[in-house]
Amino acid sequence: MSDFSEEFRMPKGCPNCGNHMMKVSQAKSPDDQVYCTSCNTEVCAWEEAERILAETPRSESEQLIEDVMNNKKPSEEDY
């Protein structure tokens, strides 16, 4: 993937190596592929990654890690 990609943390790890850091094209089209930053395995489409990010229940500590890694400010309703 080119330099025009964005890294983010997924609650579900790579099926190949277990790493949670992923990368996707900055365009983030629904059919763009998401790749593991560690082993470059194709993990899923961006559309599926968005669904996983929205629907996967996480512990408070896991949510804080993702918020920091994804540069997202936690909302009051998350806690």
C-alpha positions in Angstrom: 0.0 0.0 0.0 1.3 3.5 -0.8 2.0 6.4 1.5 -1.6 7.4 1.1 -2.8 5.1 3.8 -4.0 5.6 7.3 -3.3 3.3 10.3 -5.9 2.5 12.9 -6.4 -0.1 15.7 -9.0 -2.8 15.4 -10.5 -4.7 18.3 -10.1 -7.9 16.3 -6.5 -8.9 15.6 -5.0 -10.1 12.3 -5.9 -13.8 11.7 -2.3 -14.4 10.6 -0.2 -12.7 13.3 -2.7 -11.3 15.9 -1.6 -7.7 15.5 -4.3 -5.1 16.1 -2.8 -2.3 14.0 -4.3 -2.1 10.5 -4.0 0.2 7.5 -6.4 1.4 4.8 -6.4 3.8 1.9 -7.1 7.4 3.0 -10.1 7.4 0.6 -11.8 4.8 2.8 -14.1 3.6 0.1 -16.3 0.7 1.3 -14.5 -1.8 -1.0 -11.0 -0.6 0.0 -9.0 -3.5 1.6 -7.7 -3.3 5.1 -4.2 -4.8 5.7 -2.3 -5.8 8.8 0.6 -3.3 9.4 2.8 -6.1 10.7 2.5 -8.9 8.1 0.6 -7.1 5.4 -2.1 -9.8 5.3 -5.4 -8.6 3.7 -7.8 -8.7 6.6 -11.2 -7.4 5.3 -12.9 -4.6 3.3 -13.2 -1.1 4.9 -17.0 -1.6 5.1 -16.6 -4.6 7.3 -13.9 -2.9 9.4 -16.3 0.0 10.1 -18.9 -2.5 11.2 -16.4 -4.3 13.4 -15.3 -1.0 15.0 -18.9 0.0 15.7 -20.3 -3.3 16.9 -17.5 -5.1 18.8 -18.0 -4.8 22.6 -14.8 -3.8 24.4 -13.7 -3.5 27.9 -13.0 0.0 29.2 -9.2 -0.5 28.9 -9.5 -1.9 25.4 -11.7 1.1 24.4 -9.1 3.5 25.9 -6.3 1.9 23.9 -8.3 2.2 20.7 -9.2 5.8 21.4 -5.6 6.7 21.9 -4.3 4.7 18.9 -7.1 6.0 16.6 -6.7 9.6 17.9 -10.3 9.6 19.0 -11.5 11.6 21.9 -13.6 9.4 24.2 -17.2 10.4 24.5 -19.0 10.5 27.9 -21.5 7.9 26.8 -18.7 5.3 26.1 -18.2 5.1 29.9 
